[in-house]
Amino acid sequence: MKVGVAADHGGFDLKERLREAIAGDDHEVADFGAYELDPGDDYPDYVAPLARAVASGEVERGIVICGSGVGACIAANKTPGVRAALVFDSFSAHQGVEDDDMNVICLGGRVTGFELALDLVRIFLGASFKGDERFRRRLAKISALEKEKRG
C-alpha cells in the first residue's frame, strides 16, 4: 500500500521511526515532511499536502502526527474526501476504517509511544472498509456536508 506520512516538530521523531518501520513492512512510503527537526514549524504546512494526496488517490492512506495529534487531525479534516481521526486504541484503529472508511490516522508524538503507535498504524493499514449499505449511506451524508460547505 502507498502510505503518506507527515509531522511537525512535535511528531518528527515518531514519524521518522514509523516511516522506517512501515517501509520494512513492504509499504511504499511518501514522506510529506518535515524533513528535519525545526521547533518553529507548523503542522498545516505538512498535513495539508498529505491530505490532498489522500483525497486525490496519490496515496491510499495517511499518517499525520503533531504533539497531541489534535491539530494535525483538525487540519487533515479540512480537505474534502479526508476522513481523519485521532486514535489511541486498537479498536478505533480498525473500526474507523471498517465502518467509517477512515483514510488518515492521527497520532500524538508527545502522548503516544512508538510501540503503541506502530501497533495502531499496522492495525489501521491492515483494516478494510466493510462497505455495508448503512456505512455507505453515512459516508454519502458526510460527502453532502462537504459539498454544502463549498457551496
C-alpha positions as MATLAB code, in Angstrom:
seq = 'MKVGVAADHGGFDLKERLREAIAGDDHEVADFGAYELDPGDDYPDYVAPLARAVASGEVERGIVICGSGVGACIAANKTPGVRAALVFDSFSAHQGVEDDDMNVICLGGRVTGFELALDLVRIFLGASFKGDERFRRRLAKISALEKEKRG';
ca = [
       0.000    0.000    0.000;
       1.200    3.528   -0.704;
       1.121    5.432    2.574;
       1.816    9.106    3.227;
       3.399   10.362    6.436;
       3.618   13.924    7.746;
       4.566   15.567   11.016;
       5.686   18.824   12.538;
       8.356   19.117   15.235;
       6.025   17.582   17.841;
       5.762   14.381   15.858;
       9.011   14.413   13.893;
      10.820   11.660   15.807;
       7.785    9.375   15.824;
       7.232    9.949   12.084;
      10.811    9.022   11.289;
      10.591    5.782   13.273;
       7.178    4.858   11.855;
       8.302    5.630    8.300;
      11.171    3.177    8.628;
       9.044    0.501   10.265;
       6.207    0.564    7.741;
       8.617    0.655    4.817;
      10.054   -2.518    6.349;
       6.520   -3.953    6.228;
       6.655   -3.573    2.424;
       4.550   -0.419    2.218;
       5.609    2.320   -0.178;
       6.024    5.441    1.947;
       5.683    9.014    0.702;
       7.148   11.494    3.190;
       5.444   14.903    3.174;
       7.772   16.340    5.819;
       9.010   17.722    7.997;
      12.377   16.598    6.728;
      14.348   17.981    9.666;
      13.531   18.911   13.228;
      12.535   22.585   13.357;
      10.862   23.707   16.606;
       9.284   26.653   14.776;
       7.457   24.724   12.046;
       3.666   24.425   11.739;
       1.736   21.177   11.212;
      -0.636   22.544    8.499;
       2.370   23.009    6.198;
       2.895   19.227    6.134;
      -0.572   17.871    6.856;
      -2.380   19.789    4.096;
      -0.253   18.378    1.227;
      -0.634   14.865    2.638;
      -4.405   15.323    2.984;
      -4.651   16.491   -0.631;
      -2.633   13.430   -1.701;
      -5.037   11.116    0.141;
      -8.089   12.862   -1.341;
      -6.668   12.641   -4.870;
      -5.632    8.993   -4.520;
      -1.921    9.739   -4.849;
      -1.564    7.792   -1.585;
      -4.089    5.290   -0.238;
      -3.795    6.173    3.448;
      -2.119    8.806    5.569;
      -0.445    9.082    8.947;
      -0.233   12.570   10.464;
       1.488   13.453   13.722;
       1.842   16.578   15.828;
       2.448   16.938   19.563;
      -1.028   15.876   20.682;
      -2.439   14.756   17.332;
      -5.353   17.163   17.718;
      -4.136   19.987   15.485;
      -2.997   17.609   12.761;
      -6.407   15.927   12.856;
      -8.247   19.239   12.552;
      -6.045   20.284    9.627;
      -6.428   16.965    7.799;
     -10.214   17.042    8.067;
     -10.379   20.397    6.271;
      -9.718   18.610    2.966;
     -12.862   17.166    1.345;
     -12.580   13.404    0.974;
     -10.349   13.013    4.006;
     -11.714   11.121    6.973;
      -9.131   11.557    9.717;
      -9.356   10.516   13.348;
      -7.174   10.811   16.412;
      -6.572    7.241   17.556;
      -5.302    5.929   20.891;
      -6.654    2.351   20.912;
      -6.665   -0.700   18.658;
     -10.468   -0.889   18.350;
     -10.693    2.610   16.878;
      -7.736    1.910   14.578;
      -9.627   -0.840   12.750;
     -13.248    0.162   13.375;
     -12.627    3.632   11.963;
     -11.608    2.041    8.671;
     -14.156   -0.788    8.668;
     -17.225    1.344    9.420;
     -16.236    4.927    8.594;
     -13.686    4.426    5.796;
     -11.109    6.414    7.785;
      -8.195    7.154    5.472;
      -5.917    9.174    7.772;
      -4.809    8.189   11.252;
      -3.707   10.975   13.580;
      -1.251   10.402   16.394;
       0.282   12.484   19.149;
       4.052   12.382   19.136;
       4.193   13.601   22.726;
       1.467   11.291   24.061;
       1.785    8.015   22.132;
       4.873    5.864   22.473;
       6.492    4.230   19.470;
       5.409    0.632   20.166;
       1.760    1.592   20.622;
       1.870    3.928   17.614;
       3.330    1.174   15.444;
       0.652   -1.294   16.582;
      -2.086    1.260   15.832;
      -0.648    2.048   12.402;
      -0.335   -1.625   11.479;
      -3.934   -2.252   12.545;
      -5.089    0.821   10.581;
      -3.209   -0.233    7.448;
      -4.455   -3.816    7.720;
      -8.137   -2.885    8.023;
     -10.617   -2.668    5.132;
     -13.859   -0.765    4.692;
     -16.828   -3.159    5.070;
     -18.994   -1.236    2.618;
     -22.322   -2.181    4.197;
     -25.256   -0.087    2.991;
     -25.559    1.754    6.311;
     -21.879    2.724    6.204;
     -22.110    3.910    2.585;
     -25.245    5.899    3.466;
     -23.410    7.663    6.298;
     -20.437    8.461    4.066;
     -22.799    9.936    1.472;
     -24.174   12.242    4.164;
     -20.653   13.329    5.086;
     -19.898   13.964    1.412;
     -23.053   16.095    1.188;
     -21.836   18.140    4.180;
     -18.532   18.740    2.395;
     -20.334   19.925   -0.737;
     -22.640   22.159    1.311;
     -19.607   23.761    2.915;
     -18.075   24.535   -0.505;
     -21.318   25.947   -1.895;
];
